[in-house]
Each structure stands twice: as C-alpha cells, then as structure tokens.
Amino acid sequence: MRALYWNGVNDLRVGTVKDPEIVNPRDAILKVRLSTTCGSDLHFIDGYIPTMKAGDVIGHEFMGEVVEVGQGVKHVKKGDRVVVPSFIACGECWYCHEKLFSLCDCTHPKPELQEPLLGYPTAGIYGYTHAFGGYAGAHAQFVRVPFADNDCYKAPDGLRATASLRTGRHALPGIAIRADSLPPVEPRARITDAASYPNCTGSQMSPGALMRFRWAQQLLGMS
C-alpha cells in the first residue's frame, strides 16, 4: 500500500509499505477514507520527540471503512464506516472503566521507553513514535485498529466524512490527506491545502490549523 512515513528529521516521504494484517482476534483493518494532521506531529518530524524509526507510518486522526475483522470482533462488521480516536484503549482495564482511556493499561507494548520521560506510560497512539507504542499510523491506504469493538465509532448514515472526522475525540480539522489520493510516485510527502479537496473547504481551516499548515511547509522546505 501507499503511505506517508517518517524517513528522518524533517524528512517525510510517500512510498510503498507493507499492508497491515490481523494480528489479534480483536483487530480490524480499515481502508482509510480521510485523515488529518495534528500540530503534535511536528514534535517528532523535527526530532523533538525521539524513538522514531525510518519507515514509520504517521497519522493518528482518521476515519475509514472496515474491510476485515478478527474472529473476536462482535460489534463491528465489514462495510461499517467508522471514526477512530487517537489513543488505543482496550475498554476493560481499570483506567478504561474510569473513562481515563488515554491511560489504558493494555495498549502500550513498550512502557519502558516512556516511563523515564513521563513517570507513567500512557495508552498507545497511532503513528506517534515507539515511545507511544510504535503503532503504524493512518496517513496510509489501510490501517490496523486493535480492540476494534471499543475504538471504532460508527458514523451516522448521511454524515459527510469531514463532519464525521470532527467527532473523533482528538480530531483537528484543517489539513486533510485523502488516502486514495496519495500520488503514485512522489519522492517527498506533499502537504496540500485542505481547500484542494471538494469536501474540505478552506473556510473550514481555523487560524491555528492554517498556521500549522504554513509552519509545516516552511519546516519541510515546501512551497
């Protein structure tokens, strides 16, 4: 599949990476329909947050269509259009029962990388360094969603993708990347103004989002 990945400090690229697979029975695979950038992405793009590896697919705010589910998934089915939050939560640990989903005890496979920095590990996050779990991100054609029954929120029929994405617990509208619009050959990632997409107009960009867009352009040396 095609994806946007980190190749080094201030070096993002679009290229071909391995397709995601069902790893655990409670996983689902999504065909990404829309994803957005977050200002926090700049922290690892410029090397401020370490533990990125070349080839890591980025992106943690997205929605898509379910194309495959594991045997343990009961409430999400193929064809469902869903929104997925940034943090990965199991829905069963003490923190999840207390609705402290960002502290889920069960979704961070590498807590030893984060404890020295924060004192206690958070839940895993898609596409946000190995210190936050090392999960592949969603600026790609497909993404694996662990604990799909807990983390996939079905989008109401008739609600546009851009509107649905805003319902994600951490979604920030403004800069959009359509997974099915990734160029077939592109040596570097091209950040594109949301106004170029028919369903995401420039008027939807907040001043903060526009500032992040311009900053990202300058940071990556793009015009």
Backbone as CSV, one residue per row, in Angstrom:
resi,resn,N_x,N_y,N_z,CA_x,CA_y,CA_z,C_x,C_y,C_z
1,MET,0.841,-1.182,0.000,0.000,0.000,0.000,0.879,1.235,0.000
2,ARG,0.304,2.378,-0.319,1.000,3.656,-0.277,0.743,4.322,1.072
3,ALA,1.761,5.010,1.584,1.636,5.632,2.903,2.625,6.785,3.029
4,LEU,2.335,7.670,3.973,3.234,8.766,4.329,4.051,8.311,5.537
5,TYR,5.370,8.314,5.408,6.190,7.796,6.502,7.346,8.733,6.828
6,TRP,7.837,8.572,8.054,8.980,9.338,8.560,10.250,8.663,8.079
7,ASN,11.141,9.433,7.467,12.390,8.858,6.978,13.606,9.431,7.684
8,GLY,13.381,10.414,8.537,14.451,11.084,9.251,13.979,12.461,9.666
9,VAL,14.778,13.174,10.429,14.389,14.506,10.910,14.109,15.419,9.721
10,ASN,12.921,16.015,9.721,12.452,16.907,8.653,12.418,16.218,7.287
11,ASP,12.162,14.930,7.283,12.155,14.170,6.030,10.975,13.201,6.028
12,LEU,9.860,13.615,5.423,8.699,12.748,5.246,8.612,12.330,3.787
13,ARG,8.183,11.087,3.557,8.102,10.596,2.189,6.839,9.766,1.992
14,VAL,6.375,9.724,0.766,5.296,8.823,0.376,5.929,7.659,-0.362
15,GLY,5.581,6.453,0.053,6.165,5.286,-0.595,5.307,4.060,-0.363
16,THR,5.793,2.940,-0.831,5.093,1.666,-0.682,5.573,0.978,0.586
17,VAL,4.638,0.585,1.431,4.943,-0.116,2.678,4.089,-1.379,2.751
18,LYS,4.379,-2.209,3.720,3.657,-3.460,3.880,2.213,-3.206,4.313
19,ASP,1.281,-3.954,3.741,-0.127,-3.859,4.148,-0.294,-4.344,5.582
20,PRO,-1.195,-3.730,6.356,-1.449,-4.226,7.708,-2.170,-5.562,7.671
21,GLU,-2.016,-6.340,8.731,-2.653,-7.645,8.848,-3.333,-7.781,10.203
22,ILE,-4.300,-8.673,10.276,-4.913,-9.019,11.564,-3.856,-9.714,12.419
23,VAL,-3.561,-9.147,13.578,-2.560,-9.715,14.481,-3.238,-10.438,15.643
24,ASN,-4.295,-9.816,16.159,-5.051,-10.381,17.285,-6.515,-10.517,16.891
25,PRO,-7.246,-11.440,17.527,-8.646,-11.672,17.144,-9.544,-10.451,17.253
26,ARG,-9.146,-9.460,18.046,-9.999,-8.287,18.250,-9.619,-7.117,17.341
27,ASP,-8.738,-7.369,16.379,-8.316,-6.337,15.420,-9.336,-6.161,14.301
28,ALA,-9.272,-4.993,13.679,-9.961,-4.744,12.413,-8.990,-4.032,11.479
29,ILE,-9.201,-4.188,10.188,-8.431,-3.450,9.194,-9.366,-2.447,8.541
30,LEU,-8.943,-1.188,8.474,-9.734,-0.129,7.854,-9.087,0.334,6.554
31,LYS,-9.922,0.599,5.575,-9.490,1.369,4.411,-9.688,2.831,4.781
32,VAL,-8.614,3.575,4.877,-8.683,4.947,5.352,-9.346,5.820,4.286
33,ARG,-10.404,6.516,4.683,-11.108,7.421,3.769,-10.684,8.866,3.954
34,LEU,-10.318,9.232,5.165,-9.900,10.603,5.441,-9.054,10.608,6.698
35,SER,-7.974,11.357,6.681,-7.161,11.534,7.885,-6.745,12.995,7.973
36,THR,-6.422,13.439,9.175,-5.994,14.830,9.358,-4.662,14.861,10.069
37,THR,-3.935,15.950,9.889,-2.700,16.133,10.643,-3.013,16.776,11.984
38,CYS,-2.076,16.677,12.889,-2.184,17.294,14.212,-0.924,18.112,14.440
39,GLY,-1.048,19.216,15.117,0.128,20.032,15.415,1.204,19.261,16.153
40,SER,0.793,18.251,16.928,1.767,17.465,17.684,2.673,16.646,16.774
41,ASP,2.257,16.417,15.521,3.117,15.688,14.590,4.449,16.404,14.382
42,LEU,4.440,17.724,14.486,5.659,18.486,14.279,6.738,18.134,15.299
43,HIS,6.322,17.621,16.471,7.301,17.333,17.524,8.237,16.195,17.147
44,PHE,7.729,15.198,16.433,8.644,14.132,16.019,9.185,14.346,14.612
45,ILE,8.480,15.147,13.803,9.018,15.463,12.479,10.360,16.169,12.621
46,ASP,10.449,17.082,13.581,11.708,17.828,13.737,12.643,17.200,14.768
47,GLY,12.305,15.988,15.260,13.203,15.271,16.148,13.085,15.623,17.611
48,TYR,12.105,16.464,17.964,11.952,16.854,19.381,11.563,15.660,20.246
49,ILE,10.687,14.790,19.732,10.353,13.540,20.412,11.133,12.428,19.727
50,PRO,12.000,11.711,20.462,12.815,10.667,19.837,12.033,9.359,19.666
51,THR,12.741,8.328,19.308,12.265,6.942,19.140,11.466,6.719,17.856
52,MET,11.544,7.626,16.894,11.030,7.332,15.564,12.049,6.494,14.811
53,LYS,11.559,5.652,13.913,12.431,4.853,13.068,12.080,5.097,11.604
54,ALA,13.073,5.070,10.753,12.834,5.270,9.320,11.826,4.250,8.822
55,GLY,10.814,4.733,8.125,9.761,3.862,7.623,8.504,3.844,8.467
56,ASP,8.525,4.508,9.640,7.329,4.554,10.492,6.230,5.370,9.818
57,VAL,5.066,4.763,9.640,3.912,5.447,9.050,3.279,6.330,10.118
58,ILE,3.002,7.589,9.771,2.488,8.545,10.749,0.986,8.767,10.553
59,GLY,0.388,9.543,11.477,-1.033,9.884,11.390,-1.842,9.217,12.474
60,HIS,-2.571,10.017,13.270,-3.329,9.430,14.381,-4.757,9.979,14.509
61,GLU,-5.264,10.624,13.472,-6.639,11.110,13.497,-7.280,10.760,12.158
62,PHE,-8.274,9.873,12.181,-8.723,9.312,10.906,-10.099,8.668,11.006
63,MET,-10.663,8.396,9.843,-11.878,7.601,9.737,-11.742,6.723,8.498
64,GLY,-12.565,5.674,8.427,-12.466,4.808,7.265,-13.551,3.755,7.238
65,GLU,-13.388,2.828,6.315,-14.350,1.743,6.120,-13.722,0.417,6.542
66,VAL,-14.435,-0.339,7.339,-13.940,-1.635,7.797,-13.914,-2.603,6.619
67,VAL,-12.754,-3.210,6.382,-12.633,-4.162,5.276,-12.331,-5.580,5.759
68,GLU,-11.936,-5.709,7.032,-11.637,-7.034,7.575,-11.706,-6.975,9.088
69,VAL,-12.199,-8.017,9.726,-12.260,-8.072,11.184,-11.725,-9.413,11.668
70,GLY,-11.171,-9.411,12.883,-10.718,-10.639,13.506,-11.884,-11.439,14.057
71,GLN,-11.611,-12.678,14.421,-12.665,-13.570,14.889,-13.302,-13.111,16.195
72,GLY,-12.576,-12.303,16.972,-13.112,-11.857,18.254,-13.907,-10.572,18.196
73,VAL,-14.021,-9.967,17.018,-14.770,-8.710,16.882,-16.252,-9.020,16.740
74,LYS,-17.079,-8.434,17.603,-18.506,-8.755,17.654,-19.421,-7.634,17.179
75,HIS,-19.003,-6.387,17.332,-19.910,-5.264,17.114,-19.562,-4.412,15.893
76,VAL,-18.472,-4.726,15.239,-18.058,-4.006,14.036,-17.989,-5.014,12.901
77,LYS,-18.494,-4.620,11.750,-18.514,-5.565,10.624,-17.967,-4.918,9.360
78,LYS,-17.647,-5.756,8.405,-17.147,-5.289,7.125,-18.156,-4.333,6.481
79,GLY,-17.671,-3.217,5.995,-18.536,-2.222,5.363,-18.924,-1.077,6.273
80,ASP,-18.745,-1.219,7.594,-19.068,-0.132,8.515,-18.139,1.051,8.270
81,ARG,-18.706,2.268,8.328,-17.932,3.495,8.224,-17.715,4.005,9.639
82,VAL,-16.466,4.119,10.072,-16.185,4.380,11.481,-15.156,5.488,11.654
83,VAL,-15.228,6.136,12.822,-14.239,7.110,13.276,-13.442,6.449,14.391
84,VAL,-12.145,6.689,14.413,-11.275,6.060,15.415,-10.501,7.134,16.172
85,PRO,-10.546,7.137,17.514,-9.783,8.120,18.293,-8.281,7.872,18.205
86,SER,-7.512,8.849,18.632,-6.055,8.757,18.560,-5.489,7.709,19.503
87,PHE,-5.963,7.715,20.744,-5.481,6.768,21.744,-6.153,5.415,21.541
88,ILE,-5.396,4.358,21.755,-5.899,2.990,21.621,-6.263,2.486,23.012
89,ALA,-7.513,2.108,23.208,-7.997,1.716,24.531,-8.664,0.347,24.481
90,CYS,-8.376,-0.478,25.484,-8.911,-1.841,25.489,-10.373,-1.892,25.907
91,GLY,-10.795,-0.909,26.742,-12.172,-0.885,27.222,-12.433,-1.755,28.432
92,GLU,-11.416,-2.421,28.949,-11.641,-3.387,30.022,-10.794,-3.157,31.268
93,CYS,-9.694,-2.433,31.165,-8.833,-2.230,32.329,-9.450,-1.203,33.282
94,TRP,-8.828,-1.007,34.441,-9.356,-0.081,35.449,-9.469,1.328,34.880
95,TYR,-8.444,1.765,34.163,-8.467,3.122,33.614,-9.603,3.300,32.613
96,CYS,-9.815,2.316,31.774,-10.910,2.419,30.808,-12.257,2.434,31.512
97,HIS,-12.409,1.630,32.571,-13.657,1.640,33.328,-13.904,3.000,33.973
98,GLU,-12.810,3.706,34.300,-12.927,5.048,34.875,-12.980,6.133,33.795
99,LYS,-13.061,5.679,32.528,-13.101,6.586,31.370,-11.836,7.427,31.230
100,LEU,-10.726,6.898,31.705,-9.417,7.514,31.530,-8.694,6.773,30.403
101,PHE,-9.279,6.848,29.208,-8.846,5.998,28.107,-7.402,6.244,27.686
102,SER,-6.915,7.458,27.851,-5.547,7.753,27.423,-4.503,7.111,28.332
103,LEU,-4.944,6.518,29.454,-4.041,5.823,30.368,-4.247,4.312,30.340
104,CYS,-4.928,3.822,29.323,-5.195,2.380,29.234,-3.945,1.565,29.540
105,ASP,-4.127,0.563,30.379,-3.023,-0.273,30.845,-2.595,-1.341,29.840
106,CYS,-3.366,-1.552,28.809,-3.188,-2.753,27.983,-2.726,-2.494,26.562
107,THR,-2.523,-1.257,26.167,-2.249,-0.996,24.752,-0.872,-0.391,24.481
108,HIS,-0.035,-0.306,25.503,1.319,0.199,25.297,2.304,-0.952,25.460
109,PRO,2.844,-1.488,24.348,3.737,-2.642,24.438,5.158,-2.313,24.880
110,LYS,5.488,-1.007,24.941,6.863,-0.628,25.266,6.898,0.458,26.343
111,PRO,6.296,0.199,27.517,6.212,1.249,28.544,7.564,1.712,29.046
112,GLU,8.567,0.860,28.948,9.889,1.245,29.451,10.495,2.411,28.669
113,LEU,10.013,2.661,27.453,10.501,3.793,26.674,9.893,5.106,27.133
114,GLN,8.773,5.058,27.794,8.039,6.266,28.148,8.129,6.624,29.630
115,GLU,8.265,5.631,30.487,8.263,5.882,31.929,9.345,6.869,32.378
116,PRO,10.578,6.804,31.832,11.590,7.785,32.271,11.199,9.221,31.944
117,LEU,10.421,9.413,30.883,10.038,10.763,30.458,8.829,11.290,31.213
118,LEU,7.778,10.461,31.319,6.513,10.916,31.900,6.243,10.378,33.297
119,GLY,7.000,9.370,33.724,6.784,8.788,35.049,5.806,7.636,35.039
120,TYR,4.924,7.610,34.035,3.940,6.536,33.897,3.528,6.455,32.440
121,PRO,3.392,5.259,31.894,3.071,5.157,30.467,1.629,5.515,30.165
122,THR,1.422,6.069,28.999,0.069,6.330,28.502,-0.407,5.113,27.714
123,ALA,-1.590,5.217,27.160,-2.047,4.225,26.194,-1.238,4.390,24.905
124,GLY,-1.341,3.419,24.024,-0.690,3.537,22.738,-1.395,4.559,21.858
125,ILE,-0.660,5.127,20.913,-1.204,6.101,19.967,-0.759,5.693,18.560
126,TYR,-1.645,5.824,17.610,-1.298,5.506,16.226,-0.234,6.459,15.692
127,GLY,0.775,5.890,15.049,1.733,6.687,14.290,2.430,7.773,15.068
128,TYR,2.772,7.520,16.332,3.331,8.592,17.163,4.518,8.102,17.989
129,THR,5.553,7.676,17.331,6.821,7.247,17.914,6.677,5.917,18.660
130,HIS,7.811,5.260,18.839,7.827,3.990,19.570,7.693,4.215,21.071
131,ALA,7.962,5.438,21.532,7.728,5.762,22.943,6.244,5.775,23.270
132,PHE,5.396,5.869,22.246,3.947,5.826,22.438,3.345,4.570,21.807
133,GLY,4.146,3.512,21.739,3.610,2.207,21.348,4.118,1.645,20.040
134,GLY,4.587,2.508,19.141,5.120,2.024,17.876,4.073,1.510,16.900
135,TYR,2.827,1.965,17.040,1.771,1.521,16.127,1.874,2.253,14.788
136,ALA,1.587,1.555,13.711,1.561,2.193,12.393,0.418,3.200,12.342
137,GLY,0.659,4.333,11.662,-0.320,5.401,11.616,-1.285,5.292,10.450
138,ALA,-2.082,6.354,10.300,-3.238,6.317,9.397,-3.103,7.199,8.168
139,HIS,-1.952,7.826,7.942,-1.752,8.514,6.669,-1.330,7.452,5.660
140,ALA,-2.256,6.565,5.376,-1.989,5.388,4.553,-3.299,4.922,3.945
141,GLN,-3.215,3.971,3.052,-4.430,3.447,2.441,-5.194,2.525,3.386
142,PHE,-4.463,1.837,4.272,-5.094,0.917,5.228,-4.400,1.055,6.579
143,VAL,-5.123,0.715,7.651,-4.551,0.767,8.989,-5.176,-0.335,9.848
144,ARG,-4.377,-0.900,10.735,-4.887,-1.895,11.685,-5.398,-1.194,12.939
145,VAL,-6.598,-1.556,13.378,-7.195,-0.983,14.586,-7.339,-2.081,15.637
146,PRO,-6.511,-2.075,16.684,-6.686,-3.034,17.774,-7.952,-2.705,18.585
147,PHE,-8.493,-3.710,19.266,-9.674,-3.504,20.110,-10.764,-2.755,19.345
148,ALA,-11.075,-3.285,18.179,-11.986,-2.589,17.268,-13.364,-2.352,17.864
149,ASP,-13.870,-3.290,18.646,-15.203,-3.107,19.230,-15.251,-1.906,20.158
150,ASN,-14.139,-1.588,20.794,-14.107,-0.470,21.728,-13.755,0.849,21.041
151,ASP,-12.927,0.791,20.002,-12.350,2.013,19.455,-12.919,2.457,18.112
152,CYS,-13.796,1.679,17.510,-14.427,2.081,16.256,-15.813,2.656,16.543
153,TYR,-16.015,3.920,16.207,-17.292,4.584,16.423,-17.997,4.729,15.080
154,LYS,-19.130,4.108,14.937,-19.832,4.124,13.658,-20.321,5.531,13.322
155,ALA,-20.057,5.958,12.102,-20.506,7.271,11.636,-21.938,7.167,11.137
156,PRO,-22.804,8.083,11.529,-24.199,8.036,11.081,-24.320,8.110,9.565
157,ASP,-25.290,7.417,9.028,-25.546,7.477,7.591,-25.849,8.918,7.179
158,GLY,-25.312,9.336,6.077,-25.579,10.677,5.570,-24.640,11.743,6.094
159,LEU,-23.823,11.416,7.091,-22.877,12.397,7.632,-21.597,12.366,6.802
160,ARG,-21.203,13.527,6.284,-20.024,13.587,5.431,-18.773,13.165,6.188
161,ALA,-17.783,12.709,5.427,-16.541,12.244,6.044,-15.889,13.336,6.872
162,THR,-15.860,14.571,6.354,-15.219,15.655,7.089,-15.940,15.947,8.396
163,ALA,-17.260,15.883,8.375,-18.032,16.116,9.599,-17.846,14.956,10.570
164,SER,-17.805,13.738,10.047,-17.618,12.571,10.905,-16.282,12.623,11.606
165,LEU,-15.262,13.043,10.879,-13.918,13.069,11.447,-13.822,14.019,12.625
166,ARG,-14.614,15.093,12.592,-14.611,16.046,13.703,-15.136,15.431,14.994
167,THR,-15.858,14.311,14.892,-16.402,13.701,16.095,-15.381,12.867,16.839
168,GLY,-14.229,12.602,16.218,-13.177,11.874,16.917,-12.755,12.657,18.142
169,ARG,-12.389,11.961,19.207,-12.094,12.634,20.465,-10.915,13.583,20.373
170,HIS,-10.057,13.407,19.370,-8.898,14.273,19.248,-8.767,14.837,17.841
171,ALA,-9.827,14.790,17.038,-9.731,15.235,15.650,-9.578,16.744,15.576
172,LEU,-8.685,17.199,14.709,-8.481,18.619,14.471,-8.676,18.893,12.988
173,PRO,-9.761,19.573,12.610,-9.988,19.835,11.193,-8.992,20.857,10.676
174,GLY,-8.816,20.865,9.414,-7.967,21.890,8.839,-7.152,21.371,7.676
175,ILE,-6.204,20.485,7.947,-5.338,19.967,6.903,-5.723,18.516,6.674
176,ALA,-6.067,18.185,5.450,-6.589,16.849,5.183,-5.737,16.118,4.167
177,ILE,-5.646,14.802,4.345,-4.966,13.947,3.378,-5.901,12.800,3.054
178,ARG,-6.325,12.707,1.813,-7.158,11.585,1.395,-6.244,10.415,1.055
179,ALA,-6.479,9.257,1.699,-5.610,8.116,1.467,-5.654,7.662,0.019
180,ASP,-6.830,7.782,-0.644,-6.924,7.322,-2.024,-6.389,8.340,-3.015
181,SER,-5.852,9.469,-2.496,-5.296,10.489,-3.384,-3.776,10.548,-3.300
182,LEU,-3.139,9.608,-2.577,-1.692,9.619,-2.490,-1.110,9.442,-3.894
183,PRO,-0.146,10.248,-4.266,0.401,10.155,-5.625,1.124,8.840,-5.844
184,PRO,1.080,8.296,-7.064,1.721,7.008,-7.322,3.231,7.058,-7.182
185,VAL,3.845,8.190,-7.525,5.291,8.338,-7.380,5.556,9.729,-6.830
186,GLU,6.174,9.802,-5.663,6.454,11.094,-5.042,7.631,10.916,-4.096
187,PRO,8.792,11.513,-4.386,9.956,11.308,-3.532,9.798,11.915,-2.149
188,ARG,8.939,12.925,-2.030,8.709,13.542,-0.721,7.212,13.728,-0.502
189,ALA,6.843,13.743,0.754,5.434,13.986,1.061,5.071,15.404,0.662
190,ARG,3.898,15.568,0.103,3.426,16.906,-0.281,2.234,17.259,0.593
191,ILE,2.414,18.260,1.444,1.320,18.723,2.287,0.450,19.643,1.445
192,THR,-0.837,19.334,1.378,-1.733,20.030,0.468,-2.803,20.770,1.249
193,ASP,-3.057,21.999,0.853,-4.101,22.801,1.483,-5.436,22.080,1.375
194,ALA,-6.174,22.052,2.500,-7.456,21.354,2.512,-8.424,21.902,1.475
195,ALA,-8.228,23.149,1.036,-9.140,23.740,0.069,-9.108,23.027,-1.272
196,SER,-8.078,22.204,-1.516,-7.992,21.498,-2.786,-8.908,20.289,-2.830
197,TYR,-9.512,19.935,-1.702,-10.415,18.795,-1.671,-11.865,19.279,-1.685
198,PRO,-12.727,18.619,-2.469,-14.100,19.107,-2.638,-14.914,19.090,-1.358
199,ASN,-14.609,18.213,-0.427,-15.414,18.109,0.793,-14.760,18.777,1.992
200,CYS,-13.665,19.449,1.783,-12.983,20.101,2.897,-12.489,21.454,2.414
201,THR,-13.289,22.478,2.598,-13.004,23.783,2.014,-12.075,24.596,2.894
202,GLY,-11.451,25.583,2.269,-10.546,26.446,3.007,-11.241,27.145,4.159
203,SER,-12.549,27.390,4.032,-13.271,28.076,5.099,-13.342,27.238,6.361
204,GLN,-13.064,25.914,6.234,-13.092,25.049,7.409,-11.787,25.094,8.187
205,MET,-10.769,25.780,7.653,-9.486,25.826,8.321,-9.503,26.920,9.377
206,SER,-9.244,26.521,10.624,-9.155,27.506,11.693,-7.837,28.263,11.549
207,PRO,-7.704,29.440,12.192,-6.431,30.163,12.125,-5.265,29.323,12.624
208,GLY,-5.514,28.543,13.699,-4.446,27.691,14.234,-4.036,26.622,13.251
209,ALA,-5.035,26.025,12.574,-4.722,24.983,11.596,-3.958,25.569,10.413
210,LEU,-4.367,26.767,9.981,-3.674,27.408,8.873,-2.232,27.740,9.257
211,MET,-2.033,28.192,10.495,-0.683,28.498,10.957,0.168,27.232,10.960
212,ARG,-0.405,26.090,11.437,0.346,24.831,11.446,0.697,24.405,10.022
213,PHE,-0.242,24.620,9.105,-0.009,24.269,7.708,1.168,25.060,7.135
214,ARG,1.167,26.378,7.366,2.247,27.210,6.847,3.574,26.849,7.527
215,TRP,3.513,26.578,8.839,4.727,26.215,9.584,5.296,24.903,9.038
216,ALA,4.413,23.958,8.783,4.849,22.665,8.258,5.505,22.834,6.892
217,GLN,4.916,23.697,6.063,5.509,23.954,4.752,6.933,24.481,4.884
218,GLN,7.118,25.460,5.781,8.434,26.039,5.968,9.399,25.027,6.565
219,LEU,8.905,24.247,7.533,9.739,23.273,8.218,10.266,22.231,7.252
220,LEU,9.416,21.802,6.307,9.793,20.749,5.368,10.357,21.312,4.062
221,GLY,10.474,22.635,3.991,11.045,23.226,2.787,10.154,23.120,1.576
222,MET,8.833,23.162,1.786,7.887,23.021,0.679,7.212,24.356,0.392
223,SER,6.919,24.596,-0.836,6.226,25.833,-1.226,4.780,25.546,-1.502
